[in-house]
């Protein structure tokens, strides 16, 4: 897969407003016009209209720059998230959660006292090639295709993960890490299901629902609702089993579909109905004025409300716990912010990214020779109380970096973040974690695979397809 270019902060992928659009000013179908001059004009015209900070775009930018540098020269100093990519088809696939991979996420750490680095497997995706062989969460990978990972070579070596590769790995046996030898992994174009895991724990007479959701998506294609339907079934189970407490695990979730976010919020929200506002959107003056004046859109387009869900368990809950990581972003933060006016949201884990902005995907449908795709920030989100003050991230109520050297399986009641939430719910010790409190802590990772994988996909069908006659926006965060 071609690399992302001009990407800030490794793509805190985030809360994305996806719009496949055509700009009237770029109608020339002459293949020769897909030159640097043509591409830069296309970039400028679109950014001038859509970009949230369009008032800060330089009046006379240097149009002789290469497209990535030209795009970068237009960005506001406040912008951490906009990017451009030289292959729009791969951009769209990445936003749909489709990537060529073996099917595991990892963090990369430096080995203490050396220049060697190692990968720690965060989770293995069900149905992926990695799930079919002997690779588990918590495994340590030190070599790829026989090459030891180091501070000097890890960038180039990690590029080999996009093709079939062999790893040398270790696993903790309860006492120490033991060599497991080599493991061959195949790669495929894989579409991940975000509904990773759910269960109900009965602890001290409490029914506690636990749900791991790894990115926001309606389904595996633009029109499918299969992932949302699975989500509904999860909450149908929670409701039928009388869940009184809920833990939503978003530690690996960097964002995605706004409509999937509304679906989840509508299953959780306390005393919400179809008149309750989930989120409000603010565009630049030019776009917002066009929306308000367009009869088929109007001011109502700037607001999204909760939807009716018979599986809603809000009435059963005193509060909702959200497990977070340093890459929890965008739609995940939108969920937290949107629920706060209606119920107590208790955060366990690390400070979130702080992405209260949304972007659109812009491609040039009028000139197939122009392969570039952009993802500029175009909108800021607010909740029903007009709150949007989380640009520095949501701070946890119970802080933990989730950085233990020895990782337990997700769903194990002794797993670090889950255990912290469970103990807060019951007000006492849960499981046997006390015997493991001495597990070594790792420093901040030098790389996290989630940074370069946008967990986003097409989202808001229906009403959002009406945004001006020239465009077909599919809103996404």
C-alpha positions as CSV (number, residue, x, y, z in Angstrom):
1,X,0.0,0.0,0.0
2,X,1.4,3.4,-0.9
3,X,2.4,5.5,2.1
4,X,0.4,8.4,3.4
5,X,2.1,11.7,2.8
6,X,1.9,15.1,4.5
7,X,0.2,13.4,7.5
8,X,0.3,15.1,10.8
9,X,0.9,13.2,14.0
10,X,0.7,9.8,12.3
11,X,-3.0,10.2,11.5
12,X,-4.9,10.2,14.8
13,X,-7.4,8.8,12.7
14,X,-9.9,9.8,13.7
15,X,-13.4,11.5,13.8
16,X,-13.9,11.8,10.0
17,X,-16.6,13.6,8.0
18,X,-16.4,11.7,4.6
19,X,-17.6,13.5,1.5
20,X,-17.0,12.1,-2.0
21,X,-17.4,15.3,-3.9
22,X,-17.0,17.0,-7.2
23,X,-15.9,20.6,-7.5
24,X,-17.5,22.5,-10.4
25,X,-14.3,24.5,-11.0
26,X,-12.3,21.4,-11.9
27,X,-14.2,20.0,-14.9
28,X,-11.4,19.7,-17.4
29,X,-11.0,16.1,-18.5
30,X,-7.8,16.7,-20.5
31,X,-5.4,14.1,-19.1
32,X,-2.5,16.5,-19.6
33,X,-4.0,18.8,-16.9
34,X,-3.3,16.2,-14.2
35,X,0.0,18.0,-13.9
36,X,1.5,19.6,-10.8
37,X,-0.2,22.9,-11.7
38,X,-3.6,21.2,-12.2
39,X,-3.4,19.3,-9.0
40,X,-2.3,22.3,-7.0
41,X,-5.2,24.4,-8.5
42,X,-7.6,21.5,-7.6
43,X,-6.2,21.5,-4.0
44,X,-6.5,25.2,-3.6
45,X,-10.0,25.5,-5.0
46,X,-11.3,22.8,-2.7
47,X,-9.5,24.0,0.4
48,X,-10.6,27.6,-0.2
49,X,-14.3,26.4,-0.1
50,X,-14.3,23.6,2.4
51,X,-11.4,24.0,4.9
52,X,-12.5,24.9,8.4
53,X,-9.8,27.5,8.7
54,X,-10.1,28.8,5.1
55,X,-9.8,32.4,6.3
56,X,-6.2,31.5,7.2
57,X,-5.2,30.1,3.8
58,X,-2.4,32.3,2.2
59,X,-3.7,34.5,-0.5
60,X,-0.6,33.8,-2.8
61,X,0.8,30.4,-1.9
62,X,3.8,29.0,-3.8
63,X,2.1,26.9,-6.5
64,X,5.4,25.6,-7.7
65,X,5.6,23.3,-4.7
66,X,4.9,19.5,-5.1
67,X,1.3,18.7,-4.1
68,X,2.1,17.4,-0.6
69,X,4.1,20.5,0.2
70,X,1.6,22.8,-1.4
71,X,-1.2,21.2,0.6
72,X,0.9,21.6,3.8
73,X,1.5,25.2,3.0
74,X,-2.2,25.9,3.2
75,X,-2.8,24.4,6.6
76,X,-3.5,26.4,9.8
77,X,-1.1,26.1,12.7
78,X,-4.1,24.8,14.7
79,X,-4.6,21.8,12.4
80,X,-3.2,18.5,13.6
81,X,-5.2,16.2,11.4
82,X,-5.6,17.1,7.7
83,X,-3.6,15.1,5.2
84,X,-3.2,14.3,1.5
85,X,-2.5,11.0,-0.2
86,X,-1.2,10.2,-3.7
87,X,-3.7,7.4,-4.3
88,X,-7.3,8.2,-3.5
89,X,-8.5,4.6,-4.0
90,X,-6.2,3.4,-1.2
91,X,-7.3,6.4,0.9
92,X,-10.9,5.3,0.6
93,X,-10.1,1.7,1.4
94,X,-8.2,2.7,4.5
95,X,-11.2,4.8,5.6
96,X,-13.4,1.7,5.1
97,X,-11.1,-0.3,7.4
98,X,-9.8,-2.3,4.5
99,X,-6.0,-2.8,4.4
100,X,-3.6,-5.5,3.3
101,X,-2.3,-7.0,6.4
102,X,-1.9,-10.2,8.5
103,X,-4.4,-9.0,11.1
104,X,-2.7,-7.8,14.3
105,X,-2.1,-4.4,16.0
106,X,1.0,-3.7,18.0
107,X,3.0,-1.2,19.9
108,X,6.8,-0.7,19.3
109,X,9.0,-0.3,22.3
110,X,12.8,0.3,22.9
111,X,14.5,-2.5,24.8
112,X,16.0,-0.9,27.9
113,X,19.8,-0.2,27.6
114,X,20.1,-1.1,23.9
115,X,19.2,0.2,20.5
116,X,17.0,-2.9,19.9
117,X,13.2,-2.5,19.7
118,X,10.4,-5.0,20.0
119,X,6.7,-5.2,19.0
120,X,4.1,-6.1,21.6
121,X,0.9,-7.5,20.1
122,X,-2.1,-5.5,21.3
123,X,-4.8,-7.7,19.7
124,X,-5.3,-10.1,16.9
125,X,-8.3,-9.6,14.6
126,X,-10.8,-12.4,14.4
127,X,-11.0,-14.1,11.0
128,X,-7.6,-12.7,9.9
129,X,-4.6,-14.8,8.9
130,X,-2.9,-14.0,12.2
131,X,-5.9,-15.5,14.1
132,X,-5.6,-18.7,12.2
133,X,-2.0,-19.4,13.5
134,X,-0.3,-19.2,16.8
135,X,-0.3,-15.4,17.5
136,X,-1.8,-14.0,20.6
137,X,-2.2,-10.7,22.4
138,X,0.8,-10.0,24.6
139,X,3.3,-11.8,22.3
140,X,6.6,-10.1,21.8
141,X,8.1,-9.9,18.3
142,X,11.8,-9.1,17.9
143,X,12.6,-10.1,14.3
144,X,10.8,-9.7,11.0
145,X,12.1,-11.9,8.1
146,X,15.1,-12.6,10.2
147,X,16.1,-9.0,10.8
148,X,16.3,-7.7,14.4
149,X,14.3,-4.5,14.9
150,X,16.4,-1.6,15.9
151,X,16.0,2.2,16.3
152,X,17.9,2.6,13.0
153,X,16.0,0.1,10.9
154,X,12.5,-0.3,12.3
155,X,10.8,2.1,9.8
156,X,12.1,0.2,6.8
157,X,11.6,-3.3,8.4
158,X,8.0,-2.5,9.4
159,X,7.2,-1.8,5.7
160,X,7.6,-5.6,5.2
161,X,4.4,-6.2,7.2
162,X,2.3,-5.4,4.2
163,X,3.4,-8.6,2.5
164,X,3.8,-12.2,3.6
165,X,6.4,-12.2,6.4
166,X,8.0,-14.3,9.1
167,X,8.3,-13.3,12.7
168,X,10.5,-14.5,15.6
169,X,8.4,-14.2,18.7
170,X,8.2,-14.9,22.5
171,X,5.3,-15.6,24.8
172,X,4.9,-15.3,28.6
173,X,4.3,-18.6,30.2
174,X,3.2,-17.3,33.6
175,X,6.8,-17.0,34.9
176,X,8.9,-15.6,32.0
177,X,9.0,-15.0,28.3
178,X,9.9,-18.1,26.3
179,X,11.0,-18.3,22.6
180,X,8.3,-19.6,20.3
181,X,10.5,-19.8,17.3
182,X,9.4,-18.5,13.9
183,X,5.9,-18.0,12.6
184,X,5.0,-17.4,9.0
185,X,2.1,-14.9,8.4
186,X,0.3,-14.3,5.2
187,X,-1.3,-11.0,4.3
188,X,-4.7,-10.4,2.6
189,X,-6.9,-7.4,1.8
190,X,-8.8,-7.7,5.1
191,X,-12.0,-6.0,6.2
192,X,-12.1,-5.9,10.0
193,X,-15.3,-6.3,12.0
194,X,-15.3,-3.6,14.8
195,X,-17.5,-5.7,17.1
196,X,-14.6,-7.4,18.7
197,X,-15.9,-8.9,22.0
198,X,-18.8,-8.7,24.4
199,X,-19.9,-10.5,27.6
200,X,-21.8,-10.1,30.8
201,X,-20.1,-10.6,34.2
202,X,-22.0,-11.3,37.4
203,X,-19.9,-10.0,40.3
204,X,-21.3,-9.5,43.8
205,X,-24.9,-9.6,42.4
206,X,-24.1,-7.0,39.8
207,X,-24.7,-7.6,36.1
208,X,-21.9,-5.9,34.2
209,X,-21.9,-5.6,30.5
210,X,-18.5,-5.4,28.7
211,X,-18.2,-4.5,25.0
212,X,-15.0,-4.0,23.0
213,X,-15.6,-1.9,19.9
214,X,-12.6,-1.1,17.8
215,X,-13.8,1.4,15.2
216,X,-17.1,3.0,14.2
217,X,-18.6,1.6,11.0
218,X,-22.2,0.7,9.8
219,X,-21.0,-2.3,7.9
220,X,-18.4,-3.6,5.5
221,X,-19.7,-1.5,2.6
222,X,-21.2,1.9,2.1
223,X,-24.8,0.7,2.3
224,X,-24.5,-2.3,4.7
225,X,-25.8,-2.0,8.3
226,X,-24.5,-5.4,9.4
227,X,-22.1,-4.1,12.0
228,X,-24.8,-1.8,13.5
229,X,-27.2,-4.8,13.5
230,X,-24.6,-6.9,15.4
231,X,-24.2,-4.0,17.8
232,X,-28.0,-3.9,18.4
233,X,-27.9,-7.7,19.1
234,X,-25.1,-7.1,21.7
235,X,-27.3,-4.6,23.5
236,X,-30.4,-6.8,23.2
237,X,-28.4,-9.4,25.1
238,X,-27.4,-6.8,27.7
239,X,-31.0,-5.7,28.1
240,X,-32.4,-9.2,28.4
241,X,-29.8,-10.2,31.0
242,X,-30.6,-7.1,33.1
243,X,-27.2,-5.4,32.9
244,X,-27.0,-2.7,35.5
245,X,-23.5,-1.4,34.7
246,X,-21.8,-1.0,31.4
247,X,-18.1,-0.8,30.3
248,X,-17.4,0.3,26.7
249,X,-13.8,-0.5,25.7
250,X,-12.6,2.1,23.1
251,X,-8.9,1.9,23.9
252,X,-8.1,0.9,20.3
253,X,-10.8,3.0,18.7
254,X,-9.5,6.0,16.7
255,X,-12.8,7.0,15.2
256,X,-15.1,6.4,12.2
257,X,-18.7,6.7,11.2
258,X,-20.9,9.4,12.8
259,X,-24.0,7.3,12.1
260,X,-22.5,4.3,13.8
261,X,-21.6,6.6,16.7
262,X,-25.2,7.7,17.0
263,X,-26.4,4.1,16.9
264,X,-24.2,3.2,19.9
265,X,-25.1,6.4,21.7
266,X,-28.8,5.7,21.2
267,X,-28.3,2.2,22.8
268,X,-26.7,3.8,25.9
269,X,-28.2,7.2,26.4
270,X,-30.3,7.7,29.5
271,X,-33.8,9.2,28.9
272,X,-33.0,10.1,25.3
273,X,-35.5,10.2,22.4
274,X,-35.6,11.3,18.8
275,X,-35.9,14.9,19.9
276,X,-32.7,14.7,22.0
277,X,-29.7,16.4,20.3
278,X,-26.6,14.2,20.1
279,X,-24.2,16.6,18.2
280,X,-24.1,19.9,16.5
281,X,-21.8,20.8,13.6
282,X,-20.0,24.1,12.8
283,X,-18.5,24.6,9.4
284,X,-16.7,27.7,8.0
285,X,-18.9,30.7,7.3
286,X,-19.1,30.0,3.6
287,X,-20.1,26.3,3.9
288,X,-22.5,26.9,6.7
289,X,-24.2,29.8,4.9
290,X,-24.6,27.5,1.8
291,X,-26.1,24.8,4.0
292,X,-28.6,27.1,5.7
293,X,-29.7,28.7,2.4
294,X,-30.2,25.4,0.6
295,X,-33.9,24.5,0.9
296,X,-33.3,20.7,1.0
297,X,-30.8,21.1,3.8
298,X,-31.4,24.2,6.1
299,X,-30.3,24.6,9.7
300,X,-31.5,21.1,10.6
301,X,-28.7,19.6,8.7
302,X,-26.3,21.1,11.3
303,X,-27.8,18.9,14.1
304,X,-27.8,15.1,14.6
305,X,-30.3,13.6,17.1
306,X,-30.5,10.3,18.9
307,X,-32.5,7.6,17.2
308,X,-35.1,5.2,18.6
309,X,-33.6,1.9,19.7
310,X,-35.7,-0.7,21.5
311,X,-32.5,-2.3,22.8
312,X,-31.6,0.9,24.7
313,X,-30.4,0.1,28.3
314,X,-30.0,3.7,29.5
315,X,-32.8,3.3,32.1
316,X,-30.9,0.4,33.6
317,X,-27.6,2.3,34.1
318,X,-26.4,4.6,36.8
319,X,-23.4,5.5,34.6
320,X,-21.3,4.3,31.8
321,X,-17.6,3.4,32.0
322,X,-15.4,4.1,28.9
323,X,-11.9,2.5,28.7
324,X,-9.5,4.7,26.7
325,X,-6.0,4.8,25.3
326,X,-3.7,7.4,24.0
327,X,-5.1,6.8,20.5
328,X,-8.8,6.9,21.4
329,X,-10.1,9.7,19.1
330,X,-12.7,11.3,16.9
331,X,-15.9,9.4,16.9
332,X,-15.0,7.8,20.3
333,X,-14.6,11.3,21.8
334,X,-17.8,12.4,20.0
335,X,-19.6,9.5,21.9
336,X,-18.2,10.6,25.2
337,X,-19.0,14.3,24.6
338,X,-22.5,13.5,23.3
339,X,-23.5,11.3,26.2
340,X,-22.2,13.6,29.0
341,X,-25.3,15.9,29.0
342,X,-27.5,12.8,29.6
343,X,-25.6,10.6,32.0
344,X,-22.3,10.2,34.0
345,X,-19.5,9.0,31.8
346,X,-16.5,7.7,33.8
347,X,-13.2,7.4,31.9
348,X,-10.6,4.7,32.7
349,X,-7.2,4.7,31.0
350,X,-5.2,7.3,29.2
351,X,-5.9,10.8,28.0
352,X,-7.6,10.7,24.6
353,X,-6.3,12.4,21.5
354,X,-8.6,15.5,21.6
355,X,-10.0,15.5,18.1
356,X,-13.2,17.6,18.2
357,X,-13.0,18.2,14.4
358,X,-14.2,16.3,11.4
359,X,-12.8,16.0,7.9
360,X,-14.1,15.1,4.4
361,X,-12.5,12.9,1.7
362,X,-12.1,15.0,-1.5
363,X,-11.4,13.3,-4.8
364,X,-11.4,14.6,-8.4
365,X,-14.2,12.7,-10.1
366,X,-13.9,14.8,-13.3
367,X,-10.3,13.9,-14.1
368,X,-9.3,10.3,-13.6
369,X,-5.7,11.2,-14.2
370,X,-5.7,13.0,-10.9
371,X,-5.2,10.2,-8.4
372,X,-4.7,12.5,-5.3
373,X,-7.1,12.4,-2.4
374,X,-7.3,14.9,0.4
375,X,-8.7,14.6,4.0
376,X,-9.0,18.2,5.2
377,X,-10.6,19.3,8.5
378,X,-14.0,21.0,7.7
379,X,-16.2,20.9,10.8
380,X,-16.1,21.2,14.6
381,X,-18.5,19.2,16.8
382,X,-20.4,20.2,19.9
383,X,-22.8,18.4,22.2
384,X,-26.3,19.5,23.1
385,X,-24.9,21.9,25.7
386,X,-22.7,23.5,23.1
387,X,-19.6,21.9,24.7
388,X,-16.6,21.2,22.5
389,X,-13.7,21.9,25.0
390,X,-11.8,18.6,24.6
391,X,-9.1,19.7,22.1
392,X,-6.5,18.5,24.6
393,X,-8.3,15.2,25.1
394,X,-10.6,13.8,27.8
395,X,-8.7,13.3,31.0
396,X,-9.3,9.9,32.7
397,X,-11.1,9.7,36.1
398,X,-9.0,6.6,36.8
399,X,-5.6,7.0,35.1
400,X,-3.5,4.1,33.6
401,X,-1.2,4.0,30.6
402,X,-2.1,0.4,29.8
403,X,1.6,-0.3,29.4
404,X,2.3,-3.5,31.2
405,X,5.0,-5.8,29.9
406,X,2.8,-8.9,30.5
407,X,-0.7,-8.5,28.9
408,X,-3.6,-10.7,29.8
409,X,-6.3,-11.6,27.3
410,X,-9.0,-9.0,26.6
411,X,-12.0,-9.9,28.6
412,X,-10.0,-11.5,31.4
413,X,-11.3,-9.9,34.6
414,X,-7.7,-9.4,35.7
415,X,-6.8,-7.5,32.6
416,X,-5.5,-4.1,33.7
417,X,-8.1,-1.5,32.4
418,X,-11.1,-3.8,32.7
419,X,-10.1,-4.7,36.3
420,X,-9.8,-1.1,37.3
421,X,-13.4,-0.4,36.0
422,X,-14.8,-3.6,37.6
423,X,-13.3,-2.7,41.0
424,X,-14.7,0.8,40.8
425,X,-18.1,-0.6,40.0
426,X,-18.2,-3.1,42.9
427,X,-16.2,-1.0,45.3
428,X,-13.6,-3.7,46.1
429,X,-11.1,-6.2,44.8
430,X,-12.0,-8.2,41.8
431,X,-10.2,-11.3,40.6
432,X,-6.6,-12.0,41.6
433,X,-4.8,-8.9,40.2
434,X,-3.2,-8.0,43.5
435,X,-0.7,-10.8,43.0
436,X,0.3,-9.2,39.6
437,X,0.6,-5.6,40.6
438,X,4.4,-5.9,40.3
439,X,4.2,-6.5,36.5
440,X,6.8,-4.3,34.8
441,X,5.7,-1.1,33.1
442,X,6.9,-0.1,29.7
443,X,7.9,3.5,28.6
444,X,5.9,5.4,26.0
445,X,5.9,3.4,22.7
446,X,8.0,4.8,19.9
447,X,5.4,3.7,17.4
448,X,1.8,2.4,17.4
449,X,0.3,0.6,14.4
450,X,-3.1,2.3,15.0
451,X,-1.4,5.6,14.2
452,X,-1.3,4.8,10.5
453,X,-4.5,2.9,10.1
454,X,-7.6,5.0,9.7
455,X,-10.5,3.1,11.4
456,X,-13.0,5.0,9.4
457,X,-15.6,4.1,6.7
458,X,-18.5,5.6,4.8
459,X,-21.1,6.8,7.1
460,X,-24.1,9.0,7.0
461,X,-26.3,7.8,4.1
462,X,-29.7,9.4,3.4
463,X,-30.0,13.1,4.4
464,X,-26.3,13.8,4.2
465,X,-26.3,13.0,0.5
466,X,-28.1,16.2,-0.1
467,X,-25.4,18.7,0.8
468,X,-25.6,21.0,-2.1
469,X,-26.5,19.7,-5.6
470,X,-22.8,19.4,-6.7
471,X,-21.8,17.1,-3.8
472,X,-22.6,13.8,-2.2
473,X,-21.3,14.1,1.3
474,X,-21.2,11.0,3.5
475,X,-20.4,12.5,6.8
476,X,-17.7,10.8,8.9
477,X,-15.4,11.4,11.9
